[in-house]
Each structure stands twice: as structure tokens, then as C-alpha cells.
């Protein structure tokens, strides 16, 4: 049954990581299923924190094809302020600028009479407009929480003050109760929704997804070509971090780990019988310059920009070990979206997380979990995997099976579509 679906959020395709990637894929998938889809968003800017090439920071409209069907996605882009170094008040102003510039564009959609208005957090600033448009057009209102941005902002120190936290938290809970459905991406985040007062009948789990077959399609030749492009020897053990380089990743641990391991003779470039261990840090964001400076002088560390989507399978598959650092105070506030691709690539993961968090629960069966902000423990885990190819293969296969069973794109989105149709009907 064809529905009119209005998607509202600050991030969208062609961003390669995070929320924009998933919202873009969702829009095209829904259009391919025959739904009428409209999107109100900003020009791409993440994770580099600058407007992407080929885009202007102004109001404009474009169409995306709904691959596999006759539908298309109509996209309205609205300008916003993009700080070069986001943080604290700057980040709030950045989010508020989009909420303000997109307000009247959203109001115009009332005359389209959508069946569902779907908005993603971040940014919670957009939630009031989404609810208003839904009520005025007779649509259902759906809030999807990718990150608990209010909790994360205070826990990561971007915002401070208990009085402010209590006030902002109260506004957040009041807003959530205005939506017909509130969804999120992990079991622990779902439990947090209930703790914030969302009724269990309105709380839905919609995990991030991955196209398992596509990510598992890289050939040996493609992997070898990718290593050559990155400047990594074919026979080296490659530890890879690929994704956003921002505050909540705790990237400083990667430099400490690389220095520790590459100082050991067994991993040194000139060691005749040792393991050639290399690191590749691939991505963009405000933390990259700091990481590059900390790794200066390490010959077995390479930096790269984010790879285009067509090269992502080869990038992930050319690694032997995936690295997933996470700050301790971000646990269960966010579920790293990059984990889905790591698992689908059939490579083991070394993640920093406290035991009992959902990230630790997932990675324990397909990698090694170490305490956050403990470079010695992370270095030991990488060393263990580097010296044990059989262990890498076993854990990687377990991750692939987990992704296949729980994170396949069509399976996740068909369940989402069923929830959406049930809500409207």
C-alpha cells in the first residue's frame, strides 16, 4: 500500500558515514517499494565539517531515483551554519541554524498531506517542527533516535551543569511523548527510551543495517589493489579504523597503541622474522589533525580519506583487524554505525567498551573487548590477533553470521515498513 512519507533530518545522502548514509538508503529503498518520499535536509557536510563539493549552502531542490522501482525521492536542502571546529555552543548553534532554515520548508509540506512525518535525532531541535507538521497535516509522527544527543552532550562534557541537564532532559522527555512512535537502534537504547517515559507500546527497535552480500563481494584482487592504493604491503597484518573522527570515538588511544606495538622489535618494519603490522586510519572530522600529529614519524601508519561507497567492500575486506575505539562515557548512548560493516566484512573487531554494554555483548563473540581508554589492553588484543590467523578467521566468521542473521538491510527495512504501515492504518 503506497504511502506518503516525509523524512526530516540534518544528515542525508551522499554522506558516506553515520546518520546520512542510513537515511539516504532508507529513502531510496522506500521509493523503490512504491512509496512517495520527500526529504527535508541540509547540504552534505559530515564528517569533514564543510559543505561537500558540488553543493551550495542555500535552499534548493533535487530528485533521487528510487532504484529498483518507479518511485523517486524529492529532496529539499536547507542552509545551515557549519563550524570548522564543532563543540559545545557551536554545535548547538549549528543544529539550531538548520532547524530554523528548514522550518518554512517543512510547513509547505502540510499541503502535500503526508501519511507519516519521520524525524531523526540528532537533531532534537527539529522535533517540534516535525510534530507540528504531522498534527496540522493529519499525519502520524515518528521520532527515530540514532544518538541520545542530550545525554551524550553532557556526558562528553560538551554541555555542563546539572540544572541545565535537568531542564533540557525534561524538554526532551516532553517532546518524546508527543510522537506516535519513537524508535532507536539497539536494545540498551530501547530500554533508555522506556526510562525516559516513552510508553512500551510506542517504542520500536529499528537497528542499523548492512548489505551483507555486497560487503562480502570483494575479491582478492580488489583487496590487493586497495592495499596498494593505501601503501600497505600485501603480506602485512593490517589494523584498520574507518569512520568519523570526532569527539565520542576516543581516537587518541589509536596513536598510543600504534606507538606501543610498532616500538616492539617483532612488529618493526626491519624485523626479518617478525610480523609486519600496519595501521590505516581512514576518515575525516575534527579529531583527524590531532591523530595525525600524534602518529607523526611512524612509518607503518597510513591516513586516508573516506572511500566512496563502491570501494567500501574492498577497504573493509583488505583489513585483518578492525579497530573500534569508543569513549567510556558514550557507552549505550550511541551504537557505532560502523560496526555493521565491520561484521559483514568477516574480519574480527577490537572494541573498547565496558562489559555489560550492548557493544561489548555484540563484539565478545566476534572479536576482543578491552576496557575503554586502556591502550595497553588494546595493544595486547591486537597483538594476540596479529599472531593468530586461525583466531582471526574464526571470529570474523562469527561476525559475518551475526550480521547475516540480524542486520541484513532488506530484513530490517521490511520490518520497519510493516511498523510504518500498521501505524498509518
TAUR-V361035 format. One record per residue. N is the residue number from 1. RES is the residue in one letter. PHI is phi as a letter, one per 20 degrees, with the letter a starting at -180 (999 if undefined). Layout:
{{N & RES & PHI} {N & RES & PHI}}
//
This chain:
{{1 & X & 999} {2 & X & f} {3 & X & c} {4 & X & e} {5 & X & c} {6 & X & d} {7 & X & d} {8 & X & c} {9 & X & a} {10 & X & f} {11 & X & d} {12 & X & a} {13 & X & g} {14 & X & e} {15 & X & g} {16 & X & e} {17 & X & c} {18 & X & m} {19 & X & f} {20 & X & g} {21 & X & f} {22 & X & f} {23 & X & f} {24 & X & f} {25 & X & f} {26 & X & f} {27 & X & f} {28 & X & f} {29 & X & f} {30 & X & f} {31 & X & f} {32 & X & f} {33 & X & e} {34 & X & o} {35 & X & f} {36 & X & e} {37 & X & c} {38 & X & c} {39 & X & c} {40 & X & d} {41 & X & b} {42 & X & d} {43 & X & f} {44 & X & f} {45 & X & b} {46 & X & d} {47 & X & e} {48 & X & f} {49 & X & l} {50 & X & b} {51 & X & g} {52 & X & f} {53 & X & f} {54 & X & n} {55 & X & c} {56 & X & d} {57 & X & e} {58 & X & b} {59 & X & f} {60 & X & a} {61 & X & c} {62 & X & b} {63 & X & c} {64 & X & d} {65 & X & f} {66 & X & e} {67 & X & g} {68 & X & n} {69 & X & b} {70 & X & e} {71 & X & f} {72 & X & c} {73 & X & d} {74 & X & e} {75 & X & d} {76 & X & d} {77 & X & d} {78 & X & c} {79 & X & f} {80 & X & b} {81 & X & e} {82 & X & d} {83 & X & f} {84 & X & f} {85 & X & c} {86 & X & f} {87 & X & r} {88 & X & l} {89 & X & f} {90 & X & g} {91 & X & f} {92 & X & f} {93 & X & f} {94 & X & g} {95 & X & f} {96 & X & f} {97 & X & f} {98 & X & f} {99 & X & g} {100 & X & f} {101 & X & f} {102 & X & e} {103 & X & g} {104 & X & f} {105 & X & f} {106 & X & f} {107 & X & f} {108 & X & f} {109 & X & f} {110 & X & g} {111 & X & f} {112 & X & f} {113 & X & l} {114 & X & f} {115 & X & e} {116 & X & c} {117 & X & d} {118 & X & d} {119 & X & c} {120 & X & d} {121 & X & d} {122 & X & f} {123 & X & d} {124 & X & f} {125 & X & g} {126 & X & e} {127 & X & f} {128 & X & g} {129 & X & f} {130 & X & f} {131 & X & f} {132 & X & f} {133 & X & f} {134 & X & f} {135 & X & f} {136 & X & f} {137 & X & d} {138 & X & m} {139 & X & e} {140 & X & e} {141 & X & d} {142 & X & c} {143 & X & d} {144 & X & d} {145 & X & d} {146 & X & e} {147 & X & c} {148 & X & e} {149 & X & f} {150 & X & f} {151 & X & f} {152 & X & f} {153 & X & f} {154 & X & f} {155 & X & f} {156 & X & e} {157 & X & n} {158 & X & f} {159 & X & c} {160 & X & c} {161 & X & o} {162 & X & f} {163 & X & f} {164 & X & f} {165 & X & f} {166 & X & f} {167 & X & f} {168 & X & f} {169 & X & f} {170 & X & f} {171 & X & f} {172 & X & g} {173 & X & f} {174 & X & f} {175 & X & f} {176 & X & g} {177 & X & f} {178 & X & e} {179 & X & e} {180 & X & f} {181 & X & c} {182 & X & c} {183 & X & d} {184 & X & b} {185 & X & d} {186 & X & b} {187 & X & f} {188 & X & f} {189 & X & f} {190 & X & f} {191 & X & f} {192 & X & f} {193 & X & g} {194 & X & f} {195 & X & f} {196 & X & e} {197 & X & o} {198 & X & f} {199 & X & f} {200 & X & f} {201 & X & f} {202 & X & d} {203 & X & e} {204 & X & c} {205 & X & d} {206 & X & c} {207 & X & f} {208 & X & f} {209 & X & c} {210 & X & b} {211 & X & e} {212 & X & g} {213 & X & f} {214 & X & f} {215 & X & f} {216 & X & e} {217 & X & e} {218 & X & f} {219 & X & e} {220 & X & f} {221 & X & f} {222 & X & f} {223 & X & f} {224 & X & f} {225 & X & f} {226 & X & f} {227 & X & f} {228 & X & f} {229 & X & f} {230 & X & e} {231 & X & n} {232 & X & d} {233 & X & g} {234 & X & f} {235 & X & e} {236 & X & f} {237 & X & e} {238 & X & d} {239 & X & d} {240 & X & d} {241 & X & d} {242 & X & c} {243 & X & q} {244 & X & f} {245 & X & d} {246 & X & c} {247 & X & f} {248 & X & f} {249 & X & f} {250 & X & m} {251 & X & f} {252 & X & g} {253 & X & f} {254 & X & f} {255 & X & f} {256 & X & f} {257 & X & f} {258 & X & f} {259 & X & f} {260 & X & f} {261 & X & f} {262 & X & f} {263 & X & e} {264 & X & f} {265 & X & g} {266 & X & f} {267 & X & d} {268 & X & f} {269 & X & f} {270 & X & e} {271 & X & f} {272 & X & f} {273 & X & d} {274 & X & e} {275 & X & e} {276 & X & f} {277 & X & d} {278 & X & c} {279 & X & c} {280 & X & c} {281 & X & d} {282 & X & d} {283 & X & q} {284 & X & b} {285 & X & q} {286 & X & f} {287 & X & e} {288 & X & f} {289 & X & g} {290 & X & f} {291 & X & f} {292 & X & f} {293 & X & f} {294 & X & f} {295 & X & e} {296 & X & g} {297 & X & n} {298 & X & e} {299 & X & f} {300 & X & d} {301 & X & d} {302 & X & c} {303 & X & d} {304 & X & b} {305 & X & f} {306 & X & g} {307 & X & e} {308 & X & f} {309 & X & g} {310 & X & f} {311 & X & e} {312 & X & f} {313 & X & g} {314 & X & f} {315 & X & f} {316 & X & f} {317 & X & f} {318 & X & f} {319 & X & e} {320 & X & d} {321 & X & b} {322 & X & e} {323 & X & d} {324 & X & c} {325 & X & f} {326 & X & b} {327 & X & f} {328 & X & f} {329 & X & e} {330 & X & d} {331 & X & g} {332 & X & m} {333 & X & e} {334 & X & c} {335 & X & d} {336 & X & g} {337 & X & f} {338 & X & f} {339 & X & f} {340 & X & g} {341 & X & f} {342 & X & g} {343 & X & f} {344 & X & f} {345 & X & f} {346 & X & m} {347 & X & c} {348 & X & f} {349 & X & d} {350 & X & d} {351 & X & d} {352 & X & d} {353 & X & a} {354 & X & f} {355 & X & f} {356 & X & o} {357 & X & f} {358 & X & f} {359 & X & g} {360 & X & f} {361 & X & f} {362 & X & f} {363 & X & f} {364 & X & g} {365 & X & e} {366 & X & c} {367 & X & a} {368 & X & c} {369 & X & d} {370 & X & c} {371 & X & f} {372 & X & f} {373 & X & l} {374 & X & c} {375 & X & f} {376 & X & f} {377 & X & f} {378 & X & f} {379 & X & f} {380 & X & f} {381 & X & f} {382 & X & f} {383 & X & f} {384 & X & g} {385 & X & f} {386 & X & f} {387 & X & e} {388 & X & c} {389 & X & g} {390 & X & f} {391 & X & f} {392 & X & f} {393 & X & f} {394 & X & f} {395 & X & f} {396 & X & f} {397 & X & f} {398 & X & f} {399 & X & f} {400 & X & f} {401 & X & f} {402 & X & f} {403 & X & f} {404 & X & f} {405 & X & e} {406 & X & c} {407 & X & c} {408 & X & f} {409 & X & g} {410 & X & f} {411 & X & f} {412 & X & f} {413 & X & f} {414 & X & f} {415 & X & f} {416 & X & f} {417 & X & f} {418 & X & f} {419 & X & f} {420 & X & f} {421 & X & f} {422 & X & f} {423 & X & f} {424 & X & f} {425 & X & f}}
//
